[in-house]
Each structure stands twice: as C-alpha cells, then as structure tokens.
Amino acid sequence: MKKIFLFFISMGIFLLLSTCSFDSPYNPPPYTPRDPSKWNPVPIFLDEFDSGTQPDTVNNWTYEIWNPGHVNNELQSYTNSTANSWIQDGKLFIKAIRSGEAWTSARLQTRNKHDCLYARVEASIKLPTGRGTWPAFWMMPTDSLYGGWPDSGEIDIMEYVGYDPYRIYATIHCDRYNGMDQNQQGGNITSGDCSTAFHKYAVEWYPDRLDFYFDDIKYFTYKNLGISWSFWPYNADFYVILNLAIGGNWGGAQGVDPAMTEATMEVEYVKMIDMGIGSDDINPPTDPTNFTAVPKAYSMTLNWSASTDDLLVESYEVRLDDDTLLGTTTLTSLVVSGLTPETEYTFKVRAKDLGDNYSNYTSGTFSTIAATVHALNTQIEAEIWDEMFGVQTENTTDTGGGKNVGWIDNGDWMTYTINVVTGGTYVIDYRYAAQSATGSVQLLDNSESVLSTTTLPPTGGWQTWTTTTSSTFTLPAGIQQIKVKAATGGFNVNWIKIR
C-alpha cells in the first residue's frame, strides 16, 4: 500500500512522516447535511475554456503522458499534442486518433492545482461515439493516505463505453468495493442524446455520502456507513481527471470498431463548488485519548483514540513538544521515521473539526528501540527494513519460504542498517522476480548518493526468482544505513546480500 510522506528537519533530526493505513479506522458520527443555501456560490475552481487555444497547464491542468497498456490494457498513448487536445469556440476538445494500428489521445488532471474535499464537482460534456471508446470524468486522491489503488479511493462521476451508447455510469472504488475484486459500487442512467448534446455530470460530496447526478437527476448514492477507511476513504482531497481511452478491459470488452479512425469528447466547463461544510460548526472536538506508540529503531507509530465532534473531526495535528508541526492526518495514527535509536521523544496531538476548531493537546513521551544491524556477506530479508516507502509484503514460493517485498513502483524504497567492519569495494546481490517488465534498482548511501544502479530483466513470473549482482561500489567502515530504491518499478525482492 502506498503511503504519504512529508520531509521535515528540526533540532538536527531528519524526520520522515507517513500516515499508517492499517490500524486506523475512520468512524465519523452521524452527519446532518448542511443547507445548500450556505454553499459558496462562487466556484472554488471554474474553467470555461474561453481563452487561448490550449488548456491552461500553468494554473489549471497537467497532461499525463503514457504509453499504450499503462493501465487497463488500453490501446492509446496519452500525449500533449495539439492534435489530441485543444480549445476552440469555448470548449475543450479531446480527440483520439488512429494512425495505422496505433491510437493517441489525451488525459488531463488538476492534481495540486485544483483539489477539493466536500464539494459539488460538475462538468458539461458531449460524449464521443464508436465501439471501443471509453471517455471518463472522474476523481482520484491527491495523496494516497490509505494506500495504493484502490485503497485510497476513486470517484467516477461519469464513465461511458461506446458499445453501450445510451448508458451513463457512476462508480466508486475503495478497498472494500473495487473493480479488481469486481464488486465496485455504482449506478447508471440512460440518455438518448449523450453523444449529440451536452449534459451535466456531477457529484455532490458530503461527509456521509456521495450523490451522483445526470442533468440534476440524482441516480446513485454511496453512503458512509461509519465502518472504516476500507469502506470510506473519501475524507481527503481529490483532483479531477478528463480522458478519452480506446479499448481496454471495459471499453474494449466488445472490441474496437475497425472502421473507426477518430473519436472526440467535448467539454464546455469544469467546476468545483464549495459546499460550506463546517460553516456552522462552532464547538471544538473532544481531546484525543489513549495516546500510545509502537516504537522501532528509526521510527515509531503514534496511535490515539478518535475525538468526537458535533459535526465531524476533519483531521489531527501532531507536533513535537517544542510546537514544531510534524504533520496532519485524517487517521488516528501517524508514523514518524528518521529517528535515532534508543532516544526519547515527546509528541502531542490535537483534533481539528470542519469549522477550524481545535481540541486541547494530548501529550506522550516514548523511546525508540535499539537498531537491528545486519552483517555483510549474509542474506538480508527484504521485508526486514528499517523504513520503507510504498511497498507491501506477501508470502513467497522462493527457497526458504517466508515473505517477499512486492508492489514496487517507481521511487519506492527500503532502508537497512549494516555493519561494515572493513571499508572497501563491495557488490550487492538482489534476489528478485519480475513478470514482464524490465526494472532497475539503485543502492544509495546514507547521504542519498547513488552507489550502483542495476537492471532487472523480466523473469517470466512474480514468483520466478533469480539472483543478479550489481557493479562494484565503495563503502566506508562503520555502522550505516543503505537504501534500496526502485528507479523503475515492476519487480519483487526476496533478499539482498552485500559482499
């Protein structure tokens, strides 16, 4: 599962923070919907595509550039070409084009430019025609607080597949309900002219539910049952995506029309409207209780019991005892990493509600434990890390059994403490498996300098294991941390050995 990490330097300590998504249920109290008259009538984001000839990539949009098959076995490449997207007559055009057997199209998103929480998100769209088309207007989490897809959620405001030309779909994906498990939750509505006329597609996002609309007709609601993040990860910022895919697992389920050479999606506007959630919340939440920690050598997981509020607790703020802000989280847990072994730290946490009211702080003093130091010339099990970003573990069928590290994407990493008795030249062995893609892995020293980069060719299966060896590198004598980082992901690691 993916984590969100913040970097912080204070008091000579390098702190790495991540929210922990495994033991932190999110249980809001019953929510009374606010009066729509209290919504902010001015959109917090509005693009009417009424200036220029291309989308505003400085203030509003970012192109995603992908190769075919990157997700969902789709056929198209996503480009920023003016042939695939442009602005004309007050509309955004996204056009999929076939050249020979290859398709190109465009995918735009607003991440870190326009994100929202508890808003009405709406667009006016004319859909393409043609068997094999798969346009979408949807939302993804700005930060994956609960883990990688689908754990941190997905909100599909509008999806359409060309082989079913009169049906519009709204769908949610989360850890409990998702397309991977084929139990995603959603609804649909029919329209006879969705490809010849513009229609409004919208979601109204409340703390207790998501309401989906077609031309202001509500046709699907997904409710927050107050069970856990596994059912409701929708308490953090999301961003908007517009794209036109060709083929793929769903869009191409009945093939792609061989006579089709192009398809166009038109967008009149996209907007986000603040729903005024919390505007009449004047009472602060209760103080967090049961503040505890699970210490490790270089990190500790801080845990506390949830506060309560008359409306809703929005987040928790965690600080050092000198008031230095370490981070905020919507969970009742935070991992603080980069600490010093066998050292005492004092932390404090307080709750914040939707009306920007704060509880009192609850404090706790905890100590890290001694580090596990690995000797050279011995196998270091990959899952016995000091710290990590982004990876998960699973049972392995490799010799010796146990666990291996998997779900490794670009930029994911693990750190280990080693004892170099004699400084000198070394290599590192990687025991890895890769189904079909070529990955690459870097070894970094304690100062983040790259010691070696090793290519990991595919082995033919996620549990088809082989061992490869890096080029030589130099290590100084002493106890130190090294980092194993995926420059290009798509592989599993069972163990490493420095020799």
C-alpha positions in Angstrom: 0.0 0.0 0.0 1.2 3.5 -0.8 1.9 6.0 2.0 2.1 9.8 2.0 5.4 11.1 3.3 6.4 14.6 4.4 10.0 15.7 5.0 10.9 17.7 8.0 14.2 18.9 9.6 14.3 20.2 13.2 16.6 20.0 16.1 19.2 18.2 14.0 16.8 15.4 13.4 15.7 14.2 9.9 12.0 13.2 10.2 10.1 11.3 7.7 6.3 11.1 8.2 3.7 8.9 6.8 0.1 8.1 7.6 -0.4 4.5 8.6 -3.4 2.9 6.8 -3.5 -0.4 8.5 -4.8 0.1 12.1 -6.7 3.3 11.8 -10.5 3.1 11.4 -12.3 6.3 10.5 -15.6 6.4 12.3 -17.5 9.7 11.9 -20.6 10.5 13.9 -23.9 10.8 12.0 -23.8 13.8 9.8 -26.7 16.2 9.2 -26.4 17.7 5.7 -25.9 21.4 5.6 -28.4 23.7 4.0 -27.4 24.2 0.3 -28.1 27.9 0.7 -24.9 28.1 2.8 -22.8 26.8 -0.1 -20.3 29.3 -1.5 -22.0 30.5 -4.7 -18.6 31.3 -6.2 -16.9 28.1 -7.6 -13.5 27.3 -6.0 -12.5 26.2 -9.5 -14.0 27.0 -12.8 -12.6 26.5 -16.3 -14.9 27.5 -19.1 -12.2 27.1 -21.8 -12.9 30.6 -23.1 -9.3 31.8 -23.7 -6.3 30.5 -25.6 -6.1 27.6 -27.9 -4.7 25.0 -25.4 -5.6 24.0 -21.9 -4.0 26.2 -19.2 -1.2 24.0 -17.9 0.2 26.7 -15.7 -2.8 27.2 -13.5 -5.4 24.5 -14.1 -4.3 21.3 -15.9 -1.4 18.8 -16.2 -1.1 16.4 -19.1 -0.4 12.8 -18.2 1.9 11.2 -20.8 1.5 7.4 -21.0 2.4 4.6 -23.3 -0.2 2.1 -24.5 -1.2 -0.6 -22.0 -0.1 1.5 -19.0 -3.5 0.9 -17.3 -6.5 -1.3 -18.1 -4.8 -2.7 -21.3 -5.9 0.4 -23.1 -4.7 0.9 -26.7 -3.9 4.6 -26.8 -0.8 6.6 -26.0 -1.6 9.8 -24.0 0.1 12.8 -25.4 0.1 16.6 -25.0 -0.1 17.0 -28.8 -2.3 19.8 -30.2 -3.8 17.2 -32.4 -5.2 15.3 -29.4 -6.5 18.3 -27.3 -7.2 21.9 -27.9 -9.6 24.8 -27.1 -12.0 26.1 -29.7 -15.3 28.1 -29.5 -15.3 28.0 -25.7 -14.9 24.2 -25.5 -12.1 21.7 -24.7 -11.7 19.0 -27.3 -10.1 15.7 -26.5 -9.6 13.6 -29.6 -8.5 10.1 -30.0 -6.8 9.5 -33.4 -5.8 6.2 -35.1 -2.6 6.1 -37.2 -2.2 2.6 -38.7 -2.8 0.3 -35.7 -1.7 2.9 -33.1 -4.0 5.3 -31.2 -3.2 8.6 -29.5 -5.4 10.6 -27.1 -5.2 13.0 -24.2 -5.6 12.8 -20.4 -5.7 15.9 -18.3 -5.8 16.3 -14.5 -5.8 19.1 -11.8 -3.7 17.5 -9.1 -2.0 20.0 -6.8 -3.6 22.8 -8.9 -7.3 22.3 -8.0 -8.1 19.7 -5.4 -11.2 19.6 -3.2 -12.9 18.0 -0.3 -16.7 18.1 0.2 -17.7 19.9 -2.9 -20.0 19.7 -5.9 -17.9 18.8 -8.9 -19.5 19.2 -12.2 -18.8 19.3 -16.0 -20.8 19.7 -19.1 -19.7 17.2 -21.7 -20.7 15.8 -25.1 -19.5 12.2 -25.4 -17.9 10.5 -28.4 -19.4 7.7 -30.4 -17.9 4.4 -31.6 -17.4 0.9 -30.3 -14.2 0.9 -28.3 -14.4 4.4 -26.9 -14.2 4.9 -23.2 -14.4 8.5 -22.0 -14.4 9.5 -18.3 -14.8 12.4 -16.0 -13.5 11.2 -12.6 -11.5 11.9 -9.4 -8.5 10.4 -7.7 -7.0 11.1 -4.3 -4.3 13.9 -4.2 -2.4 11.9 -1.6 -2.8 8.2 -1.1 -3.5 8.3 2.6 -4.7 4.7 2.9 -2.5 3.0 0.3 -2.3 2.5 -3.4 -5.3 1.9 -5.6 -8.0 1.1 -4.7 -7.4 1.7 -1.0 -7.4 5.5 -1.1 -10.5 5.6 -3.3 -11.7 6.6 -6.8 -14.8 8.6 -7.7 -16.1 8.0 -11.3 -18.5 10.9 -11.9 -19.1 9.8 -15.5 -18.0 6.8 -17.5 -19.3 5.6 -20.8 -18.4 2.8 -23.2 -19.1 3.1 -26.9 -20.6 -0.4 -27.3 -23.4 0.7 -24.9 -24.1 4.1 -26.4 -27.0 5.3 -24.3 -25.9 4.5 -20.8 -24.0 6.6 -18.3 -22.3 5.1 -15.3 -21.2 6.5 -11.9 -19.0 4.3 -9.8 -16.9 4.3 -6.7 -13.8 2.1 -5.9 -12.3 1.6 -2.5 -10.5 -1.2 -0.6 -13.8 -3.0 0.2 -15.5 -2.4 -3.2 -13.5 -2.2 -6.4 -13.1 -3.3 -10.0 -10.1 -5.5 -9.1 -12.5 -7.6 -6.9 -15.4 -7.0 -9.4 -17.6 -5.7 -6.6 -17.4 -2.0 -7.2 -20.5 0.0 -6.3 -22.3 2.2 -8.8 -25.4 3.2 -10.7 -26.3 4.1 -14.3 -28.8 6.1 -16.2 -29.8 6.1 -19.9 -29.7 9.1 -22.3 -30.7 9.1 -26.0 -28.6 12.1 -27.0 -25.4 12.0 -24.8 -23.3 11.9 -27.9 -25.1 14.7 -29.8 -25.8 17.1 -27.0 -24.1 18.5 -23.9 -25.2 17.2 -20.5 -24.2 18.0 -16.9 -22.4 15.3 -14.9 -21.9 15.9 -11.2 -21.2 14.5 -7.8 -22.2 16.2 -4.5 -19.7 15.0 -1.9 -20.7 15.1 1.8 -19.0 13.6 4.8 -21.8 11.0 4.9 -22.4 10.2 1.2 -21.7 10.8 -2.4 -24.7 11.8 -4.6 -24.3 11.4 -8.4 -26.3 13.4 -10.9 -27.1 13.5 -14.6 -28.6 16.9 -15.5 -29.6 17.4 -11.9 -31.3 14.0 -11.7 -29.8 12.0 -8.8 -29.4 8.4 -9.8 -26.8 6.9 -7.4 -25.8 7.4 -3.8 -22.9 5.8 -2.0 -23.2 6.1 1.8 -20.6 6.4 4.5 -21.6 3.7 7.0 -19.0 4.8 9.5 -17.2 1.4 9.5 -13.6 2.3 8.4 -11.4 3.7 5.7 -11.8 0.4 3.9 -15.4 1.4 3.0 -14.9 5.2 3.1 -11.6 6.7 2.1 -13.4 9.9 1.0 -12.3 12.3 3.7 -9.3 13.8 2.0 -8.6 15.9 -1.1 -9.3 14.6 -4.6 -8.5 16.0 -8.0 -10.3 15.9 -11.4 -9.3 13.9 -14.5 -10.7 14.1 -18.0 -9.7 11.5 -20.5 -10.7 9.6 -23.6 -9.4 6.0 -23.7 -9.7 3.5 -26.6 -10.2 -0.2 -25.9 -9.1 -1.6 -22.6 -10.6 -4.1 -20.2 -14.0 -2.4 -20.2 -14.0 0.0 -23.2 -12.8 -2.8 -25.5 -14.9 -5.6 -24.0 -16.7 -5.9 -27.3 -13.7 -4.9 -29.5 -12.9 -1.7 -31.2 -14.7 -0.8 -34.5 -12.1 -1.4 -37.2 -13.6 1.3 -39.3 -13.2 4.0 -36.6 -10.2 6.3 -37.1 -11.0 9.0 -34.6 -13.4 10.0 -31.8 -13.9 13.3 -30.0 -15.1 14.3 -26.5 -16.1 17.9 -26.0 -16.2 19.8 -22.6 -17.9 23.1 -22.1 -16.8 23.7 -18.5 -15.5 22.0 -15.3 -16.2 23.5 -11.9 -15.9 22.8 -8.2 -18.3 24.4 -5.7 -17.6 24.7 -2.0 -20.5 23.2 -0.1 -19.9 25.2 3.1 -19.4 22.1 5.2 -18.5 23.2 8.7 -19.7 26.8 8.3 -21.9 26.5 11.3 -19.7 24.2 13.4 -18.7 26.3 16.5 -18.0 23.7 19.2 -14.5 22.2 19.4 -13.9 18.4 19.2 -13.0 16.4 22.3 -9.4 15.8 23.2 -7.7 12.7 21.7 -7.2 9.9 24.3 -5.2 6.7 24.7 -2.0 8.2 23.1 0.4 5.3 22.6 3.3 4.4 20.4 4.7 1.3 18.7 8.5 2.1 18.6 11.1 0.8 16.2 14.8 1.8 16.0 14.4 4.6 13.5 10.6 5.2 13.7 7.6 4.9 15.8 3.9 4.6 15.0 1.9 7.0 17.1 -1.7 5.9 17.8 -4.6 7.6 19.7 -8.3 7.1 20.1 -10.6 9.2 18.0 -12.0 12.5 19.2 -15.7 13.3 18.8 -17.4 16.4 17.4 -20.9 17.7 17.0 -20.4 17.7 13.2 -17.2 15.9 12.2 -13.5 15.7 13.1 -11.6 16.7 10.0 -8.0 15.9 10.9 -5.4 15.5 13.7 -2.3 17.7 14.1 0.9 16.1 15.5 3.8 18.2 16.9 7.0 17.8 18.8 6.9 19.2 22.4 8.6 22.4 21.2 5.5 23.1 19.0 7.2 22.1 15.7 4.5 20.8 13.4 5.3 17.3 12.2 2.2 16.7 10.1 -1.6 16.3 9.9 -3.6 13.2 9.2 -7.2 12.2 8.9 -6.4 8.9 10.6 -5.9 8.1 14.3 -2.3 7.1 13.6 0.9 8.7 12.3 4.3 7.1 11.6 7.3 9.3 12.4 10.5 8.0 10.8 14.1 9.0 10.6 14.5 9.0 14.4 17.6 8.0 16.4 17.7 4.5 18.0 17.4 4.4 21.8 16.3 8.0 22.1 13.4 9.6 24.0 10.9 11.9 22.2 7.8 13.8 23.4 4.9 14.3 20.9 1.5 15.9 21.2 -1.7 15.5 19.2 -4.9 17.6 18.9 -8.1 17.3 16.8 -9.5 19.8 14.3 -13.1 19.9 13.1 -14.6 21.2 9.9 -15.2 24.6 11.5 -11.5 25.0 12.2 -12.0 24.5 15.9 -9.2 22.7 17.8 -9.2 20.4 20.9 -6.6 20.6 23.6 -3.3 18.7 23.0 -2.7 15.2 24.4 1.0 14.5 25.0 3.1 11.4 25.2 6.8 10.6 25.7 8.2 7.5 24.0 11.6 6.0 23.3 12.9 4.3 20.2 14.5 0.8 20.5 17.9 -0.5 19.5 18.6 -0.9 15.8 18.8 -4.3 14.0 22.3 -4.3 12.5 22.9 -6.7 9.6 26.3 -8.2 8.9 27.8 -8.2 5.4 28.1 -11.5 3.5 24.7 -12.6 4.9 21.2 -12.6 3.3 19.2 -9.6 4.5 15.5 -10.5 4.1 14.0 -7.6 2.1 10.9 -7.3 4.4 13.1 -6.7 7.5 13.5 -3.0 6.7 14.2 -0.1 9.0 12.0 2.2 7.0 10.2 1.9 3.7 8.1 3.9 1.2 5.3 2.4 -0.9 5.9 -1.4 -0.8 3.9 -4.3 0.5 4.8 -7.9 1.5 3.4 -11.3 0.5 4.2 -14.9 1.0 6.9 -16.2 -1.3 7.4 -19.5 -3.0 11.1 -19.0 -3.2 13.5 -21.3 -1.5 13.2 -20.9 2.3 9.7 -19.5 2.2 8.7 -16.5 4.3 7.9 -13.2 2.8 9.0 -11.1 -0.1 8.6 -7.4 -0.9 6.2 -6.6 -3.8 4.0 -3.9 -5.4 7.2 -1.9 -6.0 6.6 1.2 -8.2 8.9 3.9 -9.4 10.5 5.6 -6.4 9.6 3.1 -3.8 12.4 2.2 -1.3 13.5 0.3 1.8 16.4 1.1 4.2 18.6 -1.3 6.1 21.3 -0.8 8.8 24.6 -2.6 8.0 27.9 -3.1 9.8 30.8 -2.6 7.5 33.8 -3.9 9.5 36.3 -3.1 6.8 35.8 -0.2 4.4 36.4 -1.2 0.8 34.8 -2.3 -2.5 31.7 -4.4 -2.5 28.8 -5.7 -4.7 25.1 -6.3 -3.8 23.1 -9.4 -4.8 19.4 -8.9 -5.5 17.1 -11.9 -5.3 14.2 -10.7 -7.4 11.3 -11.7 -9.7 9.6 -9.7 -12.5 6.8 -10.9 -14.6 7.2 -9.0 -17.9 8.8 -5.6 -17.4 12.4 -4.6 -17.1 13.0 -2.8 -13.8 16.1 -1.1 -12.3 17.2 -0.7 -8.7 19.5 1.7 -7.1 21.6 1.4 -4.0 22.1 4.6 -2.1 24.2 5.5 0.9 23.2 7.4 4.0 23.7 10.8 2.2 21.4 9.7 -0.7 24.3 9.3 -3.2 23.8 6.5 -5.7 26.3 3.7 -5.2 25.1 1.5 -8.0 22.3 1.0 -10.5 21.3 -2.5 -11.5 19.0 -3.6 -14.4 16.4 -6.3 -13.5 15.2 -8.0 -16.7 11.9 -9.9 -16.6 12.0 -13.4 -15.2 8.6 -14.5 -16.5 6.6 -14.5 -13.3 6.1 -12.7 -10.0 7.4 -15.8 -8.1 10.0 -16.8 -10.7 13.2 -16.0 -8.8 16.7 -15.3 -9.9 19.7 -13.6 -8.5 21.6 -10.7 -10.1 24.7 -8.8 -9.0 25.4 -5.1 -9.1 28.5 -3.3 -10.3 31.1 -2.6 -7.6 30.9 0.3 -5.2 32.8 1.6 -2.2 31.6 1.6 1.5 33.4 3.2 4.4 33.9 1.3 7.7 31.2 1.7 10.3 27.5 1.1 11.1 25.4 2.9 8.5 22.1 2.9 6.7 21.8 2.0 3.0 18.7 2.5 0.8 17.4 0.1 -1.9 15.3 2.2 -4.3 13.3 1.4 -7.4 14.4 3.7 -10.2 12.0 1.7 -12.4 9.5 -0.5 -10.6 7.6 -3.6 -11.5 9.6 -6.3 -9.6 9.6 -8.2 -6.3 12.5 -8.6 -4.0 13.1 -11.6 -1.6 16.5 -10.8 -0.2 19.7 -8.8 -0.7 23.3 -9.5 0.2 26.2 -7.1 0.3 29.6 -8.9 -0.1 
